[in-house]
Amino acid sequence: KDSSFSTATPSIITSSLFHTLRREEMFRWAFLVACHIGLVAGITCHEYFSSASVKSEKARAWCEEGHYFNFTSALNGGQSVQAFYHCSGERSKPAILLGHGWPTSSFDFQGLVGLLQDSHYLCAVDYIGFGFSDKPSHPYRYSIFEHAQLLDLFVREVVSLKTFMYVTHDEGDSVGLQLLKAYETARPRPYKIVHHVMLNGNVYLPLAHLTKMQNLLLSNTTGPTAQHVLSARILAHGMGKETFSPPLSAVDAGELEAVFAFQGGTHVLHETIQYLVERHDFENQWLAALGRS
């Protein structure tokens, strides 16, 4: 599916070659090819980047600096999935929790982390379905409510933050508002959010301007097909030109492509963009929570 993977590659594995390969070598070849196109469900980014064919420096470094924790999805019948997180800086410094948008990941913040890690302790989590976290396919249900539960678990049990500033962007704004809504009713409060900085996020849908691609992916008619046609390369280089300001260089777009390709990430875009439906249904409650905060 990924245009960066040559469709000619399997043709060189002839019948005679298969007979000469040892069983272990065959399995290793199949695993590396699957890692290259990002379609091995359940692998970690460390295994993904162990393939020499995955070309990346910044995304590879982001992965190598990060870790995983297990999350049990109550929304999906108790299914266990792995969530990726990245923390940088000294724990004694003021803490910042970073919440990414759709369809990207914590990797968005790698430049900001580089600027602030000397003075702050910064943590970012990839929601399930994004970045280097697991990307289970249909019928797994993705939800803003689950993303907020994931972050709550991370803050309480994985890094045990007691006080932090929360910085969110795009879909992360809606996730942050759901976390805020749950936070305002929690007694006793397990942690203290001292500030919530919201970057651009179309939090009021009537004034939002969705792109043609967003509408295609959101639709139950066109979305399932569109997500299988859209490769990591097309998405990364298209966003690099049209969404990022200033536009990404070809090298940096390639780094973004490496993240999108992990576990075939573009093949769940129809499922993950359904967060817009939840935002439509619950945004008034979330904005009310913001007003009370």
N, C-alpha and C positions, 0 to 999 in steps of 0.2 A: 504493500500500500504506500510505503514511503518512497517518494521519487528519488531520494538520495541513495536508495539501494538498487543496484543494477539487477534488472530482471534477467540478465544473461548469466548471472552467477550460478544458479542451480544447473544450467545446461552443461557446465564443465564437469559436473560430478557424474561421470559415465558409469554404466553398469560394471565395467571392468574395474574401475577405481573403487567402487563400493566393495567389491570382492577382496580387494587388497588391503582395505582399511581394517584395522582392528575395531572391535565393537566399541571400545572406549573412545577411540578417535572419532567414530561416527557420531556418537552422542555429543562429544565436545564440539564438533563442527556444527551440528544442528543447534546447540545452545548458543554459540557465538553468533550465528546468523540471526537467530530469534532476538538476541540481545541487540543486534545492530538495528533491526527494524522496530525494536521496542515492544515486542508483543508477548513477552514472557510474563504472565500474570504472577504476582507474588514475589518477583525478584526484587532485591534492593538496588538502589542506584550504584552501590559499590560493586555489585556483580555486573550491572549494566556497563559501567565504565571499565570493567576488566577486559572488555573486548577492545582490541587495538583498533578496530575499524570505527569506533565511536570517537570522532574528532572533536575535542573540546579542551579548553584550559580553565576558563572561569567557572563554567558549570561543573566541571569535574572537581575543581577545588572546593566549590560550595558543597557538593555532595560529600567529599572526603572530610570536611569539617563538621558535618552534621551527624545526626543519630536518628533512631527509630523508636517508637513506642507502640504498643498494641492498643487498639480501640475496639470495643464491642458495640456494634450498631444495634440498638434496641429497635430502631426503625426498620431494620432489615433482618428481623428474626434472630437476633443475637449473633450475626455473622462477625467474625473477627477479621480486622484489617490492620495494616501497618501504616502509621502516619510518620512522615519525615519532619524533623525540626532542626533548626540551626540556631545556636546561641554563640555570642561572641562578646568579649570584654570580661571585666572582673565582676564577680557577683556582689562585691561590696559597693559598686557604683549604682547610681539611680537606674532603675529597670525600665525598659520600653518593650512592650509587646507589639509586634507588627502584623497587621492583617491584610493579606493581598486581595487582588480582584480577580475577575473572570476575563479571560481563560488562563491567566498566567499563574504565578506562584510566589513563594518567598524569595526566589531568585531576583525578583524585581527590586528588592531592597539591598542588593549586594553593594551598590555604590554608597548608599546612605550608611550602611553598617561600617564600611571602611572609614567614613568621615567621623563617626560618633563612637566607635568602639573603645577609644582611649578614655572617654569621659562617661560612658554608660555601659550597662549590661543589656544587650539587645537579643531578643528571641523572636523567631518567626516560625510559623507552622504551615505546612502545606495541607489544605483541606483534603479530605478524601476525594479522589478524582482529579487532583491537580498536582503539578510539579513532580516531586519524587515520592509522593505517597501512592498507595495502591489505587488502581483505577478499575474497580470491578464493573463489568458490563451489565447491560439489561438482564434481569429486571431489578438490579440494585437501584434503590431510590436515593437520590441526592437531595439534600435539604439544608436550608439556612439554619434550621433548628438543630440539626445534627452537627453542622460546622461549629455552632456556638457551644454545644455540649462538648465537642472535641477540645476546644480552646479552654473551657472551664476545667476539664480533666487535666489538661496539660499544665495549667497554672497551679492547680491544687496539688497534683500528685507527681508530676514529672519534674518540674523545676521548683516547685514550692515557693512561688512568688507571694510575698505578703503585701507589697505595695508596688504599683507600676503605673506608668503612662501608657495609654493605648492609642496607637496610630493606625488608621484604617484607610483603605482605598477601594473605590468601585464596589464590587460585591461585598468586599470586606466591611463597608459602611453598614450594609444591612445586617451582616453577621454581628457586627459590633453593637447595633441597636437591639438585636434580640438578646445578646449577652447582657446589655445594659438593663433590659426589661426584666430579665431573670435576676440580675444583681440587685435591683432596687427592692425586690420582695424577699430576698434571702435573709433569714435570721437564724443564727448569727451570720454575718457576712464573712466568708472565708478569706477574703483579701480586700484591699482597698484600691479602687481605680481613681487616681488623683486627677487625671485629665484624660479626655477622649478627643483626639485630634482627627477630624474627618476630612480627607482629601476628596477630590471630585468623585462623585459616585451616582449621579442620577437618582437620588433618594426619593424624589417626587416624580413618579412615572408620567403623570400627565404632561410634564414639561420635558421629558426625556426624548432624545432623538436616536432611535435605534438604527443601526446600519442595515443595509440590505442583507449582509451575511448573517447578522444577528437574527433578523426576521426569518431567514431561511432555516437557520438551525433551531429556532424556537418552535417552528411549525411542526405539528405531528404528521403533516403530509410530506413536507420536504426535508425535515430535519434528519430522520434516520438515514436517508440516502446521502444528504450533503455531508454528514460527518464521516462517511466512509470514503467519499471522494476527496475530501480536504486532507492533504498530507501535512505533516509537521513542517516540511520545508515551505510549502505555499503559505501556511498560516504565519510562520515566523517572519518570513521575508515580506509578506504583505503587511503585517502589523508593524514591522520595522520601518516601512516607508510611510504608512498612512496614520498610524496611531501614536508612535513615539515622537517626542519633540525634545531635542532635534532628532531627525531620523537616525536609525541605527546604521552603523557601518555594516558591510557584508560580513565581516568577522563576528561582530556582536549579534547579528541576526542568526548566524550559524550557531552561536552559543544558545540562543533562545530555541532554535530548532532542536538541539540536543536534549533540552528539557522537555519540549513538547513530545518528542519521539519516545520518551520513556514509557514503557508499558502501553504503547499505542495510544497515547493520551488524546489525540485528536478524535479518536473513535468513541468518545463518551461526551462529546460537546453538546449533542442534542439533549442528553440527560442532565448535564450540569447546568445548562442555561435555563432550565426550568425554574431556577431560583427566581426569575422574573415574575413567574406566576405567583409564587409565595409573596414576593414583595408587593405585588398588586393587591393581594388579599389582606395583608397584614401591615402595610406601610403606615396606615393611620395610627395603629396601636404603637408602632415603633416610634413614630414621630412624637406621639404623646409622651412616651417614656423619655425621649430626648428633651421635650419641653419641661418635664418635671425634674430633670437631673440638675 
